[in-house]
Amino acid sequence: MQTTFTEEQLQDPGTARANEILRACVHCGFCTATCPTYQVLGDELDSPRGRIYLIKDMLENERVPDPTTVKHIDRCLSCLACMTTCPSGVHYMHLVDHARAYIEEHYDRPWGDRALRWLLARILPYPGRFRLALLGAKIGRPFARLLPDPRLRAMLEMAPKRIPPVSRNDDPQSFAPEVPRKTRVALMTGCAQKALNTDINDATIRLLTRLGCEVVVARGAGCCGALTHHMGKTGESHAAAAKNIRAWTAEIDGAGLDAIVINTSGCGTTVKDYGHMFRNDPLAAEAARVSELAMDISELLMTLDLPESADKGLCVAYHAACSLQHGQKIKTHPKTLLKRAGFTVAEPADSHLCCGSAGTYNLMQPEISGQLKARKVTTLEAVSPDVIAAGNIGCMMQIGSGTGVPVVHTVELLDWATGGPTPPALAPE
C-alpha cells in the first residue's frame, strides 16, 4: 500500500510504525475470510482491510476522527485472526492499537460512551473494586431487562452466580517445589481473574510446584494493562505495565527468573509485546527482558515432565482463545498436554473464530458479541463434550454464560490429572 506521510509526521514513532505496517498491506483481502465481525456484519469497513483504509486516511490527514471511522474501529475485536491469515505479514495489532490511542486523544465521544469507558477502566483492573462491582451486579441482575442500554444489561449479566472467595495465593510470596527444583518462575496472577475465578491460579501453583518449579508471586505486579491498552488509554496501560516490569526486574536481578508464566492468554499477548510498547522509553531494556521471559503456562509445561495418565473417559472440547492461537501463535501445546493427561480432545468447527469476549468487547459491543458467542457455543456443543477447556478467563466467562456444559481452564484439568482436586466446575454439588 502506498502512503504519503510527511517526514515531519514520520518523526513520531507511532506514525512511523503505522507507516511500516500500512506499506506491507497488498489489499489481497484474505483477512476478510477469517474476520469475525465481517462474517457477522458483511460490511467491508468491518473487515481488517476496510479498517486499514480508514486508519490510513485518518492518520495521513491528521484529521479529527469521524463517528463512522470510530464505529468501525470500535467494532474490531483485536482477535488477530487476520494476522494469522495475512500472507504479507501485516502487523495489524500494532496498527489498530495506535489508531485507538489516536482516537482516544482526538475524538470527543458521546457522554455515555465516555462514562462507560471511564467506569470499566476504574473497575476491571482492580480486583477489590471488581469484586464489589460483581456483588452489585449480582444483586441488580434480576432487573437487567428494565435497563434501556444493552451495554448496562451486559454488565449486570456478566456477574457469575457465585463470587469466589479471595485466594491468599495471590499475595506476594514464594512457593517451594515439592520435588528437587528444576526452575524458578514468576506467576502473573492478573487482575480480573483474581475476582472472577481464583481456582485457576491455585491450580497453576499446585501443578507447577508438583513438577519442580519454585513459583514466585512478585511484589508490585498486577494488571498487565491490556484492558486499558485496547481502549486507547495509553498512559494508564503503560503505567500498569511499568509496575509489572519493575516488579519482575527486581526478581530477575535478585534470585533470578527462568520464566514469567501467564495463565491468561490475553495478558500473555500484551506482556510479550512490552518490548515494543516501551521501545522508546527509559524502561526499554527491562521491558525487552520481561517480554523475552514471558511464557504461556502451556509453553512452560511442554518443557517439564508432565506424566502420561490413563484414559480419563472424558471428552474435552478445546476452545482456542484468539490471544493464544493468533496473538501468541500457540496452537498445539494445550491439546498435546490434555491428551498426555488422559483426556480425549475434540476441536470444534471454525475454531479460528472469536467467541466474542475480547477483553471488554462483550460489554461495549454486546449485540455483536452475543452473535459470536451463540456461534461458538453451537460449534462446541456439536462435539458432545463432557467439559470445555480454554486458556483465557474472558473466553471461559463468555462461553460459560451460554452453555450448560462445564467450562474450566486447561490448567485445572492438568492439575486434576496429576493429583490435584477435581475442578469445582466438575465436582458434584
Residue, then its C-alpha position, 0 to 999 in steps of 0.5 A: m500500500q502506498t502512503t504519503f506521510t510527511e517526514e515531519q509526521l514520520q518523526d513520531p514513532g507511532t506514525a512511523r510504525a503505522n507507516e511500516i505496517l500500512r506499506a506491507c498491506v497488498h489489499c489481497g483481502f484474505c483477512t476478510a475470510t477469517c474476520p469475525t465481525y465481517q462474517v457477522l456484519g458483511d460490511e467491508l469497513d468491518s473487515p481488517r482491510g476496510r479498517i486499514y483504509l480508514i486508519k490510513d486516511m485518518l492518520e495521513n490527514e491528521r484529521v479529527p476522527d469521524p463517528t463512522t471511522v470510530k464505529h468501525i474501529d470500535r467494532c474490531l475485536s483485536c482477535l488477530a485472526c487476520m494476522t494469522t491469515c495475512p500472507s504479507g505479514v501485516h502487523y495489524m495489532h500494532l496498527v489498530d492499537h495506535a489508531r485507538a490511542y489516536i482516537e482516544e486523544h482526538y475524538d470527543r465521544p458521546w457522554g455515555d460512551r465516555a462514562l462507560r469507558w471511564l467506569l470499566a477502566r476504574i473497575l476491571p483492573y482492580p480486583g477489590r473494586f471488581r469484586l464489589a462491582l460483581l456483588g452489585a451486579k449480582i444483586g441488580r441482575p434480576f432487573a437487567r431487562l428494565l435497563p434501556d442500554p444493552r451495554l448496562r444489561a451486559m454488565l449486570e449479566m456478566a456477574p457469575k452466580r457465585i463470587p469466589p472467595v479471595s485466594r491468599n495465593d495471590d499475595p506476594q510470596s514464594f512457593a517451594p517445589e515439592v520435588p528437587r527444583k528444576t526452575r524458578v518462575a514468576l506467576m502473573t496472577g492478573c487482575a480480573q481473574k483474581a475476582l472472577n475465578t481464583d481456582i485457576n491460579d491455585a491450580t497453576i501453583r499446585l501443578l507447577t510446584r508438583l513438577g519442580c518449579e519454585v513459583v514466585v508471586a512478585r511484589g508490585a505486579g498486577c494488571c498487565g494493562a491490556l484492558t486499558h491498552h485496547m481502549g486507547k488509554t495509553g498512559e494508564s496501560h503503560a503505567a500498569a505495565a511499568k509496575n509489572i516490569r519493575a516488579w519482575t526486574a527486581e526478581i530477575d536481578g535478585a534470585g533470578l527468573d527462568a520464566i514469567v508464566i501467564n495463565t491468561s492468554g490475553c495478558g500473555t499477548t500484551v506482556k510479550d509485546y512490552g518490548h515494543m510498547f516501551r521501545n522508546d522509553p527509559l524502561a526499554a531494556e527491562a521491558a525487552r527482558v520481561s517480554e523475552l521471559a514471558m511464557d504461556i503456562s502451556e509453553l512452560l509445561m511442554t518443557l517439564d515432565l508432565p506424566e502420561s495418565a490413563d484414559k480419563g473417559l472424558c471428552v474435552a472440547y478445546h476452545a482456542a482463545c484468539s490471544l493464544q492461537h493468533g496473538q501468541k501463535i500457540k496452537t498445539h501445546p494445550k491439546t498435546l498436554l490434555k491428551r498426555a493427561g488422559f483426556t480425549v480432545a475434540e476441536p470444534a468447527d471454525s475454531h479460528l473464530c472469536c467467541g466474542s469476549a475480547g477483553t471488554y468487547n462483550l460489554m461495549q459491543p454486546e449485540i455483536s458479541g452475543q452473535l459470536k458467542a451463540r456461534k461458538v457455543t453451537t460449534l462446541e456443543a456439536v462435539s458432545p463434550d463432557v467439559i470445555a477447556a480454554g486458556n483465557i478467563g474472558c473466553m471461559m466467562q463468555i462461553g460459560s454464560g451460554t452453555g450448560v456444559p462445564v467450562v474450566h481452564t486447561v490448567e485445572l484439568l492438568d492439575w486434576a490429572t496429576g493429583g490435584p482436586t477435581p475442578p469445582a466446575l466438575a465436582p458434584e454439588 
